[in-house]
């Protein structure tokens, strides 16, 4: 819900079932595992605007976070470095500014990282993007 509120969810291109009583796996762009924990957030080209809330760093089972081609702004939260299961982080083609968080270098399972098309500074942290597991794919 923090994501919806922070990114102007009422104006998304598709916000089907968000903030309803429907199971999380039926919310647009959300995939869950057998235990009902969020494993994917795929909201590509969905008119998200605003900032990514720090609360996303608490999604312990999140494997894929794809916000490609939206109007997100501000800095990338360092809390994303807490997502130990994250394999794909695709934030390209938004309006992010500021330094690339060094905490992204702590993501041991990260193998797809997209940051192009923003106004970020610094370098990609050492340790980001393990190779040999496939080609980047910004989402379905």
C-alpha positions as CSV (number, residue, x, y, z in Angstrom):
1,X,0.0,0.0,0.0
2,X,2.9,2.4,0.7
3,X,4.0,2.0,-3.0
4,X,0.5,2.9,-4.2
5,X,0.3,6.0,-2.0
6,X,3.9,7.2,-2.8
7,X,3.5,6.8,-6.5
8,X,0.1,8.3,-7.2
9,X,-1.6,4.9,-7.6
10,X,-5.0,6.3,-8.4
11,X,-3.5,7.7,-11.7
12,X,-1.6,4.5,-12.8
13,X,-2.4,3.2,-16.2
14,X,-3.4,-0.1,-14.6
15,X,-4.1,-0.3,-10.9
16,X,-6.5,-3.3,-11.0
17,X,-7.3,-4.7,-7.6
18,X,-4.8,-2.5,-5.7
19,X,-6.1,-1.6,-2.2
20,X,-9.0,-4.1,-2.5
21,X,-9.7,-7.3,-0.6
22,X,-8.5,-9.3,-3.6
23,X,-5.5,-11.6,-2.9
24,X,-2.1,-9.8,-3.5
25,X,-1.4,-12.2,-6.4
26,X,-4.4,-10.6,-8.2
27,X,-3.2,-7.1,-7.9
28,X,-1.8,-5.8,-11.2
29,X,1.9,-6.3,-11.5
30,X,2.2,-8.4,-8.3
31,X,3.4,-12.0,-8.1
32,X,3.4,-14.0,-4.9
33,X,4.9,-17.3,-3.8
34,X,3.0,-20.2,-2.2
35,X,3.2,-18.6,1.2
36,X,1.6,-15.4,-0.2
37,X,4.8,-13.4,0.0
38,X,5.5,-10.8,-2.7
39,X,8.2,-12.1,-5.1
40,X,7.7,-9.8,-8.1
41,X,6.6,-6.2,-8.7
42,X,6.4,-5.5,-12.4
43,X,4.9,-2.1,-13.1
44,X,6.6,-1.2,-16.4
45,X,5.2,1.8,-18.3
46,X,2.4,2.2,-15.8
47,X,2.5,6.0,-15.1
48,X,4.0,5.7,-11.6
49,X,5.1,9.1,-10.3
50,X,6.6,10.2,-7.1
51,X,9.3,8.3,-5.1
52,X,10.0,4.7,-4.2
53,X,9.0,4.2,-0.6
54,X,11.6,2.9,1.9
55,X,9.1,0.2,2.9
56,X,9.9,-1.8,-0.3
57,X,13.2,-2.7,1.4
58,X,11.1,-4.9,3.8
59,X,9.8,-7.3,1.1
60,X,12.2,-10.1,2.1
61,X,11.1,-12.5,-0.7
62,X,11.2,-10.0,-3.5
63,X,13.1,-11.4,-6.5
64,X,12.1,-8.9,-9.3
65,X,11.5,-5.2,-9.1
66,X,10.7,-3.6,-12.5
67,X,9.6,0.0,-12.7
68,X,11.0,0.6,-16.2
69,X,9.7,3.7,-18.1
70,X,7.6,5.5,-15.5
71,X,8.0,9.0,-14.0
72,X,9.6,8.1,-10.7
73,X,11.9,10.7,-9.2
74,X,14.0,11.4,-6.2
75,X,16.8,9.1,-5.0
76,X,16.9,5.3,-5.2
77,X,16.3,4.2,-1.6
78,X,19.2,2.6,0.1
79,X,16.7,0.2,1.7
80,X,16.6,-1.7,-1.6
81,X,20.0,-3.0,-0.5
82,X,18.1,-5.1,2.1
83,X,16.4,-7.2,-0.6
84,X,18.6,-10.3,-0.3
85,X,16.5,-12.3,-2.8
86,X,16.5,-9.6,-5.5
87,X,17.8,-10.9,-8.8
88,X,16.3,-8.2,-11.1
89,X,16.2,-4.5,-10.4
90,X,15.1,-2.5,-13.4
91,X,14.7,1.2,-12.9
92,X,15.7,2.6,-16.3
93,X,13.9,5.5,-18.0
94,X,12.6,7.3,-15.0
95,X,13.7,10.6,-13.4
96,X,15.9,9.4,-10.5
97,X,18.6,11.7,-9.3
98,X,21.5,11.6,-6.8
99,X,24.1,8.9,-6.2
100,X,23.6,5.2,-6.9
101,X,23.2,3.7,-3.4
102,X,26.3,1.7,-2.5
103,X,24.0,-0.8,-0.7
104,X,23.1,-2.2,-4.1
105,X,26.5,-3.8,-4.0
106,X,25.3,-6.0,-1.1
107,X,22.7,-7.7,-3.3
108,X,24.3,-11.1,-3.7
109,X,21.7,-12.5,-6.1
110,X,21.4,-9.5,-8.3
111,X,22.1,-10.4,-11.9
112,X,20.0,-7.8,-13.9
113,X,20.4,-4.1,-13.1
114,X,18.9,-1.3,-15.3
115,X,19.6,2.3,-14.3
116,X,20.0,4.0,-17.7
117,X,17.9,7.0,-18.6
118,X,18.1,8.6,-15.2
119,X,20.2,11.4,-13.8
120,X,22.2,9.3,-11.3
121,X,25.8,10.0,-10.2
122,X,28.6,7.7,-9.2
123,X,29.4,4.2,-10.3
124,X,27.6,0.9,-10.0
125,X,28.7,-0.6,-6.7
126,X,31.2,-3.4,-6.8
127,X,29.5,-6.8,-6.4
128,X,26.3,-5.7,-8.3
129,X,25.2,-7.9,-11.1
130,X,26.5,-11.5,-11.0
131,X,27.1,-12.6,-14.6
132,X,26.3,-15.8,-16.4
133,X,22.6,-16.1,-15.6
134,X,21.0,-14.6,-18.8
135,X,20.3,-11.4,-20.6
136,X,18.6,-8.4,-19.0
137,X,14.9,-8.3,-19.7
138,X,13.0,-5.2,-18.4
139,X,9.7,-7.1,-17.9
140,X,6.6,-8.5,-19.4
